[in-house]
Amino acid sequence: MKRWLSLISLFATAAAVAQPAAEEPRPEWTYLQVWLGALGTDESWEVTDPTTGDTAVGDIGTLPFGGGAGQQMFGGGRWQIGYEGGGLLTWKNDSTEFRGSNNSLRVTIDNTFWSFGVFMGGVVSVDATHNLRLYVAAGPAVTWAWLDDDDDDDDEPTPPPPGNNFVIDLDDGSNDVSIVAYTRAGAEIILNDGFSFGVSVRYANDEFDFDEAGELELDEPLWLLTLGARL
């Protein structure tokens, strides 16, 4: 009997060793995202006539944005903390109408605008369900912007209406740098193979001073579609 009990005990021990251990939550995750988005610029561009001191406002339409970010997250449970870093780029040729305080047309010009920015911030995320992740991020951002007349257009800017001598100087172009804080919130669905897609919204109050070409303030939310992967 003792011999049989010893054999049963031996087989039980071997079976326990052969069983795979329960999978432990991973202590960290890497998320990669590619962004496509748009930002409105309603009445964001203000210029001042250097001779008369009069002001007028205009915009450069809806700016298309492309970019991306990488996130390194730590924590084995539903909640994770970490950091992210990435960049954003926009470029547009447009024709801008500047209007005075009484909404009268002052002048129309063709212009080229483009900017590039980088950022890095802290991130907090939570797995709301098995495939749905919610996150918020915040930190510093540095953006460089360039504004010039349309290089492909050799014509003079559209003259102002009769009796209106408002002048905007874009001949030499101008650039400026904005250093501000940004915030971003998003949600993404993560498939079982790690592919992810979602949406996010980013806010940063970027202000650029282009000297004689005026001041541009980009203070609208940037709406983004995100595609990526969890590694």
C-alpha positions as CSV (number, residue, x, y, z in Angstrom):
1,M,0.0,0.0,0.0
2,K,2.8,2.4,0.9
3,R,4.4,1.7,-2.5
4,W,1.1,2.6,-4.3
5,L,0.7,5.8,-2.3
6,S,4.3,6.7,-3.2
7,L,3.6,6.2,-6.9
8,I,0.3,8.2,-6.8
9,S,2.2,11.0,-5.0
10,L,4.9,11.0,-7.6
11,F,2.5,11.2,-10.5
12,A,0.5,14.0,-8.8
13,T,3.7,16.0,-8.3
14,A,4.8,15.5,-11.9
15,A,1.3,16.6,-13.1
16,A,1.5,19.7,-11.0
17,V,4.9,20.6,-12.4
18,A,3.6,20.0,-16.0
19,Q,0.7,22.4,-15.6
20,P,1.5,25.9,-17.1
21,A,1.6,28.7,-14.5
22,A,-1.1,31.3,-14.7
23,E,-0.2,34.1,-17.0
24,E,0.8,37.2,-15.1
25,P,0.0,40.7,-16.3
26,R,2.7,42.3,-18.3
27,P,4.5,45.0,-16.3
28,E,4.8,47.4,-19.3
29,W,3.4,48.1,-22.7
30,T,4.6,50.1,-25.7
31,Y,1.9,51.9,-27.9
32,L,2.6,53.4,-31.3
33,Q,0.2,55.8,-33.0
34,V,-0.1,57.5,-36.4
35,W,-2.3,60.6,-36.5
36,L,-4.4,62.4,-39.1
37,G,-6.4,65.4,-38.0
38,A,-7.7,68.9,-38.6
39,L,-7.8,72.2,-36.7
40,G,-10.0,75.3,-37.3
41,T,-8.6,78.8,-37.5
42,D,-11.6,81.1,-37.4
43,E,-10.5,84.7,-37.0
44,S,-7.2,83.6,-35.6
45,W,-4.9,85.9,-37.7
46,E,-4.8,89.6,-36.8
47,V,-2.8,92.2,-38.7
48,T,-2.1,95.8,-38.1
49,D,-1.5,98.4,-40.8
50,P,2.0,99.9,-40.0
51,T,0.9,103.3,-41.3
52,T,-2.5,103.9,-39.9
53,G,-2.5,101.4,-36.9
54,D,-5.8,99.9,-38.1
55,T,-6.4,96.2,-37.4
56,A,-8.1,93.5,-39.4
57,V,-8.7,89.8,-38.8
58,G,-8.7,86.7,-41.0
59,D,-8.0,83.0,-40.9
60,I,-6.1,80.3,-42.9
61,G,-9.0,77.9,-43.1
62,T,-9.0,74.4,-41.7
63,L,-5.4,73.1,-41.2
64,P,-4.7,69.4,-42.0
65,F,-2.4,67.8,-39.5
66,G,-0.3,64.6,-39.6
67,G,1.9,63.2,-37.0
68,G,2.3,60.5,-34.4
69,A,3.4,59.5,-31.0
70,G,4.9,56.6,-29.0
71,Q,3.8,55.8,-25.4
72,Q,5.7,53.7,-22.8
73,M,3.3,52.6,-20.1
74,F,4.0,50.8,-16.8
75,G,1.8,48.8,-14.5
76,G,0.4,45.3,-14.6
77,G,-3.3,46.1,-13.8
78,R,-6.1,48.0,-15.4
79,W,-4.4,51.4,-14.6
80,Q,-1.1,52.3,-16.1
81,I,1.1,55.4,-16.0
82,G,3.9,56.4,-18.3
83,Y,5.1,59.0,-20.8
84,E,4.7,59.8,-24.5
85,G,6.6,61.8,-27.2
86,G,6.0,62.6,-30.8
87,G,5.6,65.3,-33.5
88,L,3.1,67.2,-35.6
89,L,3.3,68.7,-39.0
90,T,0.9,70.9,-41.0
91,W,1.2,72.8,-44.3
92,K,-1.3,74.8,-46.4
93,N,-1.6,77.3,-49.2
94,D,-4.6,79.6,-48.9
95,S,-6.2,82.8,-49.9
96,T,-7.1,84.9,-46.9
97,E,-9.7,87.7,-46.7
98,F,-9.0,90.3,-43.9
99,R,-12.0,92.2,-42.6
100,G,-12.2,95.1,-40.2
101,S,-14.3,95.6,-37.1
102,N,-17.4,96.4,-39.2
103,N,-16.9,93.2,-41.3
104,S,-15.9,95.2,-44.3
105,L,-13.3,93.7,-46.7
106,R,-9.9,95.3,-46.2
107,V,-7.5,93.2,-48.3
108,T,-7.1,89.7,-49.8
109,I,-3.7,87.9,-50.0
110,D,-2.4,84.5,-51.0
111,N,-0.2,82.9,-48.3
112,T,1.8,79.8,-47.4
113,F,1.8,78.5,-43.8
114,W,3.5,75.5,-42.4
115,S,4.6,74.4,-38.9
116,F,6.4,71.5,-37.2
117,G,6.2,70.7,-33.5
118,V,7.5,68.2,-31.0
119,F,6.2,67.3,-27.6
120,M,6.7,65.1,-24.5
121,G,4.4,64.5,-21.6
122,G,3.1,62.2,-18.9
123,V,0.3,59.7,-19.6
124,V,-2.4,58.0,-17.5
125,S,-4.5,55.2,-19.1
126,V,-7.1,52.7,-18.0
127,D,-8.4,49.6,-19.7
128,A,-12.1,50.3,-19.5
129,T,-12.8,46.8,-21.1
130,H,-10.6,44.1,-22.5
131,N,-10.3,45.9,-25.9
132,L,-11.0,49.6,-24.9
133,R,-8.3,51.9,-23.6
134,L,-8.9,55.4,-22.3
135,Y,-6.0,57.8,-21.7
136,V,-5.0,61.4,-20.9
137,A,-1.7,63.1,-21.5
138,A,-0.1,66.5,-20.8
139,G,3.3,68.1,-21.0
140,P,5.4,70.7,-22.8
141,A,5.3,71.3,-26.6
142,V,7.6,73.3,-28.9
143,T,6.3,74.4,-32.3
144,W,8.1,76.3,-35.1
145,A,5.9,78.0,-37.8
146,W,6.6,79.8,-41.1
147,L,4.3,82.3,-42.9
148,D,5.1,83.7,-46.4
149,D,3.4,84.8,-49.5
150,D,2.5,82.2,-52.2
151,D,5.8,81.3,-53.8
152,D,4.0,80.0,-56.9
153,D,2.1,83.2,-57.5
154,D,4.0,86.2,-58.9
155,D,1.0,88.4,-59.0
156,E,0.5,91.3,-56.6
157,P,-1.9,90.8,-53.7
158,T,-5.5,91.7,-54.5
159,P,-5.8,95.4,-54.0
160,P,-8.1,96.7,-51.3
161,P,-11.5,98.3,-52.2
162,P,-11.4,101.9,-53.4
163,G,-10.7,104.3,-50.6
164,N,-9.1,101.5,-48.5
165,N,-5.3,101.7,-48.1
166,F,-4.8,98.8,-45.7
167,V,-1.3,97.1,-46.3
168,I,0.0,93.7,-45.3
169,D,3.7,92.9,-45.8
170,L,4.5,89.2,-46.5
171,D,7.4,89.8,-49.0
172,D,10.2,88.5,-46.8
173,G,8.2,85.8,-44.9
174,S,8.5,85.4,-41.2
175,N,8.8,82.6,-38.6
176,D,8.3,82.2,-34.9
177,V,8.5,79.6,-32.1
178,S,5.8,78.8,-29.6
179,I,6.5,77.0,-26.3
180,V,3.4,76.0,-24.4
181,A,1.8,73.2,-22.5
182,Y,-0.5,70.7,-24.3
183,T,-3.2,68.3,-23.1
184,R,-4.6,65.3,-25.0
185,A,-7.4,62.8,-24.3
186,G,-8.3,59.8,-26.3
187,A,-9.8,56.4,-26.7
188,E,-8.7,53.5,-28.8
189,I,-9.9,49.9,-29.5
190,I,-7.2,47.3,-29.4
191,L,-7.8,44.1,-31.3
192,N,-6.5,40.8,-30.2
193,D,-3.5,40.9,-32.6
194,G,-2.4,44.3,-31.1
195,F,-3.7,46.6,-33.9
196,S,-5.4,49.7,-32.6
197,F,-7.6,52.5,-33.9
198,G,-9.4,55.3,-32.2
199,V,-9.8,59.1,-31.7
200,S,-8.2,61.8,-29.6
201,V,-8.4,65.5,-29.1
202,R,-5.5,67.8,-28.4
203,Y,-5.3,71.3,-27.1
204,A,-2.4,73.8,-27.1
205,N,-2.7,77.6,-27.2
206,D,0.0,78.3,-29.7
207,E,0.7,82.0,-30.5
208,F,3.0,83.2,-33.3
209,D,4.2,86.7,-33.9
210,F,5.1,87.2,-37.6
211,D,6.2,90.9,-37.3
212,E,4.7,93.0,-40.1
213,A,2.6,89.9,-41.2
214,G,0.6,90.0,-37.9
215,E,-0.1,87.6,-35.1
216,L,-1.6,84.1,-35.4
217,E,-3.2,82.3,-32.5
218,L,-4.1,78.6,-32.9
219,D,-6.3,78.0,-29.9
220,E,-8.9,75.6,-31.3
221,P,-9.0,71.9,-30.4
222,L,-7.2,69.5,-32.8
223,W,-9.3,66.5,-33.6
224,L,-7.3,63.4,-34.5
225,L,-7.9,59.9,-35.9
226,T,-5.4,57.4,-34.6
227,L,-4.0,54.2,-36.0
228,G,-1.4,52.1,-34.3
229,A,-0.3,49.0,-32.4
230,R,0.4,47.7,-29.0
231,L,3.7,46.0,-28.7
